[in-house]
Amino acid sequence: MKSRTEIVSEVLGFLERIPLFSKLNESSMQSLARASRFRQVEKGEVLFFPSDQAEQVYVVRSGDISIMLNSPDGRDMVIDESRAGDLFGELGVLTNKNRSTSAIARKKSEFLVIPSQVFLSVVDSDPQFARRMLDHTAKRLLTSHEREGALAFMDAQARLARLLLELEKQEMDKGYITISQDELAHRTGLIRQTVAKALGKWRRNDLLLTGRGRIMLLNHKALKEIENKSLV
């Protein structure tokens, strides 16, 4: 088992590699490192639910965390995603409001948990850090609002085509996308049957190939046209 000194040193080394935190003064870094801890979660584990108190902020060390918006009819829609180096959960802490979304691990993940009191103390004591936080949070909100707005005006096929094209960019080195139909439904706010029907149609029309949780896009132009139909 690691000693407390070793843990603090490990946290410091991690924070120093995160651009958002790397310019903090030594006192602030020490305060964060002493109060924070790493936590691991398994795939599918929920970090927080809507209406939970916002008592921590998180920095992803490894893995993939989805921020989910829960609809009145019981469906979930991914409005943001956090990967290695990303901060999330700060909005509720900064505004002193309960969580308005949920967060779920899409794969085995590890992240740094920073208590809200220590985080806010650093924000209050460092105007430059507060400005960086403002820029960071504004960009995240803009991304989330753009995604929500686009989905609100897109039909089912356009939502799915847009997501597949986005995911391929993220996994470009693989040459294919690794994702289940259930996950595609979550990320588009659709039901699984709708996703399966669209994928089947596109497979028959040679727009893509599917198999064993993998999707390979074959006709990017056609998928882009499907995405843009709802935006005209």
DAURWO-V568473 format. One record per residue. N is the residue number from 1. RES is the residue in one small letter. PHI is phi in whole degrees, 0 to 359 (NA if undefined). Layout:
N	RES	PHI
N	RES	PHI
This chain:
1	m	NA
2	k	286
3	s	284
4	r	298
5	t	298
6	e	294
7	i	295
8	v	300
9	s	297
10	e	295
11	v	296
12	l	301
13	g	300
14	f	293
15	l	296
16	e	294
17	r	267
18	i	263
19	p	308
20	l	298
21	f	254
22	s	298
23	k	265
24	l	292
25	n	289
26	e	298
27	s	297
28	s	294
29	m	298
30	q	295
31	s	299
32	l	295
33	a	295
34	r	289
35	a	268
36	s	263
37	r	210
38	f	274
39	r	222
40	q	251
41	v	226
42	e	271
43	k	305
44	g	91
45	e	285
46	v	266
47	l	274
48	f	203
49	f	245
50	p	303
51	s	80
52	d	295
53	q	292
54	a	272
55	e	249
56	q	215
57	v	244
58	y	228
59	v	234
60	v	287
61	r	264
62	s	202
63	g	103
64	d	209
65	i	245
66	s	258
67	i	264
68	m	247
69	l	256
70	n	264
71	s	275
72	p	300
73	d	272
74	g	95
75	r	273
76	d	245
77	m	225
78	v	285
79	i	249
80	d	197
81	e	222
82	s	237
83	r	235
84	a	310
85	g	93
86	d	273
87	l	263
88	f	212
89	g	85
90	e	280
91	l	298
92	g	297
93	v	292
94	l	293
95	t	262
96	n	57
97	k	241
98	n	293
99	r	300
100	s	252
101	t	226
102	s	244
103	a	228
104	i	225
105	a	281
106	r	271
107	k	205
108	k	304
109	s	223
110	e	224
111	f	210
112	l	267
113	v	258
114	i	248
115	p	300
116	s	299
117	q	297
118	v	292
119	f	300
120	l	294
121	s	298
122	v	291
123	v	301
124	d	292
125	s	269
126	d	227
127	p	302
128	q	292
129	f	294
130	a	300
131	r	293
132	r	296
133	m	295
134	l	299
135	d	297
136	h	298
137	t	292
138	a	298
139	k	294
140	r	295
141	l	296
142	l	298
143	t	299
144	s	296
145	h	293
146	e	296
147	r	293
148	e	297
149	g	296
150	a	296
151	l	294
152	a	296
153	f	254
154	m	257
155	d	280
156	a	301
157	q	294
158	a	294
159	r	300
160	l	292
161	a	298
162	r	299
163	l	294
164	l	299
165	l	294
166	e	295
167	l	294
168	e	296
169	k	298
170	q	290
171	e	246
172	m	302
173	d	295
174	k	284
175	g	89
176	y	207
177	i	253
178	t	255
179	i	195
180	s	269
181	q	295
182	d	298
183	e	293
184	l	299
185	a	297
186	h	301
187	r	282
188	t	245
189	g	72
190	l	252
191	i	268
192	r	300
193	q	298
194	t	294
195	v	297
196	a	298
197	k	296
198	a	294
199	l	298
200	g	297
201	k	297
202	w	291
203	r	294
204	r	295
205	n	267
206	d	63
207	l	274
208	l	200
209	l	240
210	t	228
211	g	167
212	r	53
213	g	74
214	r	238
215	i	227
216	m	246
217	l	279
218	l	250
219	n	234
220	h	294
221	k	298
222	a	294
223	l	294
224	k	295
225	e	295
226	i	296
227	e	299
228	n	282
229	k	300
230	s	279
231	l	257
232	v	284
